[in-house]
Amino acid sequence: MKYYLIAGEASGDLHASNLMKGLKAEDPGAEFRFVGGDLMAAVGGSMLFHFKEGAVMGGADVLRKAGALLSRLRSCKADILSWKPDVVILVDYPGFNMRIAKFAHGHGLKVFYYIAPKTWASREGRNRKLRRYVDRLFIVFPFEIPYFESKGIPFVYKGNPLVDAVESTSFGTVCEQPYMAVLAGSRKGEISRMMPVCMEVADRLHALPEYSGYRFVVAGAPARSEADYASWLEGREAYVELVFGRTYDVLKGAKAAIINSGTASLEAALIGTPQVVCWSTTPVTAFIARKILHVMDHIKYISLGNLILDKLAFRELVQEEFTVEGVLEEVRRLCEDSEYREGMLSDYAAIKKALGGGGASRAVASEMISLLR
């Protein structure tokens, strides 16, 4: 069968590539055409364009690149019709993929959506479009089950592909000294809010005799460059370093991690790195977010791991709580309180168990083929 996949960012490239491997295993004659990245290209098939060509980071970037984005959307639509796939598989990336779902459905094509838009957190109006334009939704979090059941959207849950991604990693060493990991997010705005606080925490810890031998390893985001971090690294070269393309390695070897809210916090839990999650934004955006969460009272936490367990497995320092003192205190506790660390690691095991263990990508592939046949 012919599979057309669309992934618009690094995480989507990872999960789509593993899904493609599963599809090839279940359907040896599988043909692939895709919008994606290097990992998908390594599996095989042909690429329309690389996701980095269409990457946007924030509202201002969307406005700047609006013409190019519309051009890529038109190219993708035309390419789908020309290639005539048996199914269009959309992987996360809802801003682009919801438009493709409507288009593909309108032309009588089968549409599967893998890694559902997080409508349980925001933009619930997309549920109406999911019901109308998507033949089957493939969800990856257990807490999504009752939510999508309540919305009447047909779905399949076979576990979470991050488990496979972590378990299949051959970890390497990024630093011979003991170190703390810093994952400051992928968007410029996130980095500009996270790095000043994290670097002051690094300064304060480095000044303490018991932490003077530690380094602080910043995991550079895939779509960013050294220039995005340079101003905060200058003058700290003796104890701070920036590493690109090795996020899992950075997490694996760290004593503790300071992480911007997102998929990285769940990856840290699966890898087994004690963490504190931090998040801040502009006052206006924070006000709106809190109003949304007040209405959507089923959302108690901002981190996927905490949402999965429905408890605070690790601290979330949000907005006003995201301070140098708050982060410093939590990092020291993660390093110095062995009972606290062990409790967090026990919760990590529960998170992994809730995600269903390995094999999710192959199981999803098998279900997709079954539905198509």
C-alpha positions as CSV (number, residue, x, y, z in Angstrom):
1,M,0.0,0.0,0.0
2,K,1.0,3.6,-0.4
3,Y,1.3,5.7,2.7
4,Y,1.6,9.6,2.6
5,L,3.0,10.9,6.0
6,I,3.3,14.5,7.2
7,A,5.5,15.4,10.2
8,G,6.4,19.0,10.8
9,E,9.0,18.9,13.6
10,A,11.8,16.8,15.1
11,S,9.6,14.8,17.4
12,G,7.2,14.0,14.6
13,D,10.1,12.9,12.4
14,L,11.2,10.5,15.1
15,H,7.7,9.0,15.7
16,A,6.8,8.9,12.0
17,S,10.1,7.1,11.2
18,N,9.4,4.4,13.8
19,L,5.8,4.1,12.5
20,M,7.2,3.7,9.0
21,K,9.5,0.9,10.2
22,G,6.4,-0.8,11.7
23,L,4.5,-0.4,8.5
24,K,7.3,-1.9,6.5
25,A,7.5,-4.9,8.9
26,E,3.7,-5.5,8.6
27,D,3.5,-4.6,4.9
28,P,6.8,-5.4,3.1
29,G,5.5,-3.8,-0.1
30,A,4.8,-0.4,1.6
31,E,5.6,2.7,-0.4
32,F,6.2,6.0,1.4
33,R,5.9,9.6,0.3
34,F,6.3,12.2,3.0
35,V,6.9,15.7,4.4
36,G,9.4,15.0,7.3
37,G,13.0,14.8,8.2
38,D,16.2,12.8,8.1
39,L,15.0,9.9,10.2
40,M,12.0,9.3,7.9
41,A,14.3,9.6,4.9
42,A,16.6,6.9,6.4
43,V,13.7,4.5,6.5
44,G,13.0,5.0,2.7
45,G,10.6,6.5,0.3
46,S,10.6,10.0,-1.2
47,M,10.4,13.4,0.5
48,L,8.4,16.3,-0.8
49,F,10.3,18.8,1.5
50,H,12.1,18.7,4.8
51,F,10.2,19.9,7.8
52,K,12.9,22.5,8.6
53,E,11.9,24.3,5.4
54,G,8.5,25.1,6.9
55,A,9.5,25.4,10.6
56,V,8.1,28.4,12.5
57,M,8.7,29.5,16.0
58,G,6.0,31.7,17.4
59,G,3.3,34.0,16.1
60,A,5.6,36.6,14.7
61,D,7.5,33.9,12.7
62,V,4.1,32.7,11.3
63,L,3.3,36.2,10.0
64,R,6.8,36.6,8.4
65,K,6.6,33.2,6.7
66,A,2.9,33.2,5.8
67,G,3.5,33.3,2.1
68,A,6.0,30.4,2.1
69,L,3.7,28.4,4.4
70,L,0.7,28.8,2.1
71,S,2.9,27.8,-0.8
72,R,4.0,24.6,0.9
73,L,0.4,23.8,1.8
74,R,-0.6,24.1,-1.8
75,S,2.4,22.0,-2.9
76,C,1.5,19.3,-0.4
77,K,-2.1,19.2,-1.5
78,A,-1.1,18.9,-5.2
79,D,1.5,16.2,-4.4
80,I,-1.1,14.1,-2.5
81,L,-3.5,14.2,-5.4
82,S,-0.7,13.4,-7.8
83,W,0.7,10.5,-5.8
84,K,-2.8,8.9,-5.0
85,P,-2.0,7.3,-1.6
86,D,-4.1,4.6,0.1
87,V,-4.0,6.7,3.2
88,V,-2.8,10.1,4.5
89,I,-1.2,9.8,7.9
90,L,-0.9,13.1,9.8
91,V,1.6,13.2,12.7
92,D,1.0,15.9,15.3
93,Y,1.7,19.4,13.8
94,P,-2.0,20.5,13.9
95,G,-1.7,24.0,12.5
96,F,-0.7,22.5,9.1
97,N,-2.2,19.0,9.4
98,M,-5.7,19.9,10.3
99,R,-5.9,21.8,6.9
100,I,-4.6,18.7,5.1
101,A,-7.1,16.5,6.9
102,K,-10.0,18.6,5.6
103,F,-8.5,18.6,2.1
104,A,-7.7,14.9,2.0
105,H,-11.2,13.9,3.3
106,G,-12.8,16.2,0.8
107,H,-11.1,14.3,-2.0
108,G,-12.2,10.9,-0.7
109,L,-8.9,9.8,0.8
110,K,-8.6,7.8,4.0
111,V,-7.1,10.0,6.8
112,F,-5.4,8.7,10.0
113,Y,-4.2,11.2,12.6
114,Y,-1.3,9.9,14.7
115,I,-0.5,11.7,18.0
116,A,-3.7,13.7,18.4
117,P,-3.8,17.5,18.7
118,K,-3.9,18.4,22.4
119,T,-7.5,19.5,22.3
120,W,-7.9,18.5,26.0
121,A,-5.6,21.5,26.8
122,S,-6.7,24.1,24.2
123,R,-8.7,24.7,21.0
124,E,-11.4,22.2,21.7
125,G,-13.1,23.4,18.5
126,R,-10.7,21.2,16.6
127,N,-12.6,18.2,17.9
128,R,-15.5,19.0,15.5
129,K,-13.0,18.8,12.6
130,L,-11.4,15.6,14.0
131,R,-14.9,14.0,14.0
132,R,-15.6,15.2,10.5
133,Y,-12.4,14.8,8.6
134,V,-10.4,12.1,10.3
135,D,-11.2,8.4,9.8
136,R,-9.3,7.3,12.9
137,L,-7.4,9.1,15.6
138,F,-4.4,7.3,17.2
139,I,-3.7,8.7,20.7
140,V,-0.6,8.2,22.8
141,F,-1.6,9.1,26.4
142,P,-3.8,7.0,28.7
143,F,-5.5,10.1,30.1
144,E,-6.7,10.9,26.6
145,I,-8.9,7.8,26.5
146,P,-11.9,9.2,28.6
147,Y,-11.5,12.6,27.0
148,F,-11.9,11.5,23.4
149,E,-14.6,8.9,24.4
150,S,-16.6,11.8,25.9
151,K,-16.2,13.7,22.6
152,G,-17.4,10.8,20.4
153,I,-14.2,10.7,18.3
154,P,-13.2,7.2,17.2
155,F,-9.6,6.4,18.4
156,V,-7.0,3.7,18.9
157,Y,-4.6,3.6,21.9
158,K,-1.6,1.2,21.7
159,G,0.8,2.9,24.1
160,N,3.3,5.7,23.6
161,P,6.1,5.6,21.0
162,L,8.5,7.5,23.2
163,V,9.0,4.3,25.2
164,D,10.4,2.7,22.0
165,A,12.5,5.7,21.2
166,V,14.2,5.7,24.6
167,E,14.6,2.0,24.8
168,S,16.2,1.8,21.4
169,T,18.8,4.5,22.1
170,S,22.4,3.6,22.5
171,F,23.5,6.3,25.1
172,G,26.8,8.0,25.0
173,T,28.8,10.2,27.3
174,V,28.7,14.0,26.8
175,C,30.7,15.0,29.9
176,E,33.2,13.2,32.1
177,Q,32.5,15.5,35.1
178,P,29.3,15.4,37.1
179,Y,26.8,17.8,35.6
180,M,23.3,19.3,35.5
181,A,21.2,19.3,32.3
182,V,19.4,22.4,31.1
183,L,16.7,22.0,28.4
184,A,15.4,25.5,27.8
185,G,12.7,24.8,25.2
186,S,12.7,25.1,21.4
187,R,11.2,28.5,20.8
188,K,13.2,31.7,21.1
189,G,10.8,33.1,23.6
190,E,11.1,30.1,25.8
191,I,14.9,30.2,25.6
192,S,15.0,33.9,26.4
193,R,12.9,33.4,29.5
194,M,14.6,30.1,30.7
195,M,18.3,30.8,30.1
196,P,18.7,33.9,32.4
197,V,17.3,32.1,35.4
198,C,19.1,28.8,34.6
199,M,22.4,30.5,34.1
200,E,22.1,32.4,37.4
201,V,21.3,29.1,39.1
202,A,24.5,27.7,37.4
203,D,26.5,30.7,38.8
204,R,25.1,30.2,42.3
205,L,25.7,26.5,42.4
206,H,29.2,26.7,40.9
207,A,30.1,29.1,43.7
208,L,29.3,26.5,46.3
209,P,32.3,24.3,47.2
210,E,30.2,21.1,47.0
211,Y,29.1,21.9,43.4
212,S,32.3,23.7,42.1
213,G,33.2,20.6,40.2
214,Y,29.9,20.3,38.4
215,R,29.3,21.5,34.8
216,F,26.0,22.6,33.3
217,V,25.2,21.1,29.9
218,V,22.6,22.9,27.8
219,A,20.9,20.7,25.3
220,G,20.4,22.9,22.2
221,A,17.1,22.5,20.5
222,P,17.1,21.0,17.0
223,A,15.8,24.1,15.2
224,R,18.1,26.5,17.0
225,S,21.7,27.6,16.6
226,E,24.6,28.6,18.8
227,A,23.7,32.2,18.3
228,D,20.4,31.7,20.1
229,Y,22.3,30.8,23.3
230,A,25.5,32.8,22.9
231,S,24.7,35.8,25.1
232,W,24.0,33.6,28.2
233,L,27.0,31.4,27.7
234,E,29.6,34.1,27.4
235,G,31.9,34.3,30.4
236,R,30.7,30.9,31.7
237,E,32.8,28.7,29.5
238,A,34.6,27.2,32.5
239,Y,31.4,25.5,33.8
240,V,28.7,25.7,31.1
241,E,28.7,24.0,27.6
242,L,26.2,23.8,24.8
243,V,25.6,20.5,23.0
244,F,23.4,19.9,19.9
245,G,21.9,16.7,18.6
246,R,22.4,14.6,21.8
247,T,19.5,15.5,24.1
248,Y,19.0,11.9,25.3
249,D,22.7,11.6,26.1
250,V,22.6,14.9,28.0
251,L,19.6,13.7,30.0
252,K,21.0,10.2,30.7
253,G,24.2,11.3,32.3
254,A,22.8,14.3,34.3
255,K,22.6,14.3,38.1
256,A,19.4,16.4,37.7
257,A,17.7,18.4,34.9
258,I,16.0,21.8,34.6
259,I,13.4,21.4,31.9
260,N,11.1,23.7,30.0
261,S,7.6,22.1,30.0
262,G,7.0,19.8,27.0
263,T,7.8,16.4,25.6
264,A,11.3,16.6,27.1
265,S,10.0,16.2,30.7
266,L,8.4,12.9,29.7
267,E,11.6,11.8,28.0
268,A,13.5,12.6,31.2
269,A,11.0,10.5,33.1
270,L,11.5,7.5,30.8
271,I,15.3,8.0,30.8
272,G,15.3,8.2,34.6
273,T,16.6,11.7,35.2
274,P,15.4,13.6,38.3
275,Q,13.9,16.9,37.1
276,V,12.2,20.1,37.9
277,V,9.9,21.5,35.2
278,C,9.8,25.3,34.6
279,W,7.5,27.4,32.5
280,S,6.9,31.1,32.2
281,T,5.4,33.4,29.6
282,T,4.2,37.0,29.2
283,P,1.7,38.2,31.9
284,V,-1.1,38.4,29.3
285,T,-0.5,34.9,28.0
286,A,-0.3,33.5,31.5
287,F,-3.6,35.2,32.4
288,I,-5.3,33.7,29.3
289,A,-3.8,30.2,30.0
290,R,-5.0,30.3,33.6
291,K,-8.5,31.2,32.4
292,I,-8.5,28.3,30.0
293,L,-7.3,25.9,32.7
294,H,-9.9,27.1,35.1
295,V,-12.6,26.3,32.6
296,M,-11.0,23.0,31.7
297,D,-10.8,21.7,35.2
298,H,-9.6,18.3,34.2
299,I,-6.2,19.8,33.5
300,K,-4.3,20.0,36.8
301,Y,-0.7,20.0,35.6
302,I,1.4,21.3,32.7
303,S,3.7,18.2,32.4
304,L,2.8,15.1,30.6
305,G,4.3,12.8,33.3
306,N,2.2,14.4,36.0
307,L,-0.9,14.3,33.9
308,I,-0.4,10.6,33.2
309,L,-0.2,9.8,37.0
310,D,-2.7,12.5,37.9
311,K,-0.3,13.5,40.7
312,L,2.8,15.7,41.2
313,A,5.6,13.2,40.4
314,F,8.0,16.2,40.0
315,R,7.8,19.9,40.8
316,E,6.4,22.4,38.3
317,L,7.6,25.9,38.8
318,V,5.2,28.0,36.8
319,Q,5.3,31.7,36.1
320,E,5.8,33.6,39.5
321,E,7.3,30.4,41.1
322,F,9.9,30.2,38.4
323,T,12.6,32.1,40.2
324,V,16.4,31.6,40.8
325,E,15.7,30.7,44.4
326,G,12.9,28.3,43.6
327,V,15.0,26.4,41.0
328,L,18.1,26.4,43.1
329,E,16.3,25.0,46.1
330,E,14.7,22.2,44.0
331,V,17.9,21.3,42.2
332,R,19.7,21.0,45.5
333,R,16.9,18.8,46.8
334,L,17.1,16.6,43.8
335,C,20.8,16.1,44.3
336,E,21.0,15.9,48.1
337,D,17.8,14.2,49.2
338,S,18.1,10.5,48.3
339,E,14.6,9.6,49.6
340,Y,13.1,12.4,47.4
341,R,15.0,11.1,44.4
342,E,14.0,7.5,45.0
343,G,10.4,8.6,45.3
344,M,10.6,10.4,42.0
345,L,12.2,7.4,40.3
346,S,9.4,5.1,41.6
347,D,6.9,7.5,40.1
348,Y,8.8,7.3,36.8
349,A,8.4,3.5,36.8
350,A,4.6,4.0,37.2
351,I,4.6,6.5,34.3
352,K,6.4,4.0,32.0
353,K,4.0,1.2,33.1
354,A,1.0,3.5,32.4
355,L,2.3,4.1,28.8
356,G,2.1,0.4,28.1
357,G,5.7,-0.6,27.6
358,G,7.4,-1.0,24.3
359,G,6.1,-1.9,20.9
360,A,3.7,0.9,20.4
361,S,4.9,1.9,16.9
362,R,4.6,-1.6,15.5
363,A,1.1,-2.1,17.2
364,V,-0.2,1.2,15.7
365,A,1.2,0.1,12.2
366,S,-0.6,-3.2,12.5
367,E,-3.9,-1.6,13.5
368,M,-3.6,0.9,10.6
369,I,-3.1,-1.8,8.0
370,S,-6.0,-3.8,9.5
371,L,-8.3,-0.8,9.2
372,L,-7.2,-0.2,5.6
373,R,-7.8,-3.8,4.6
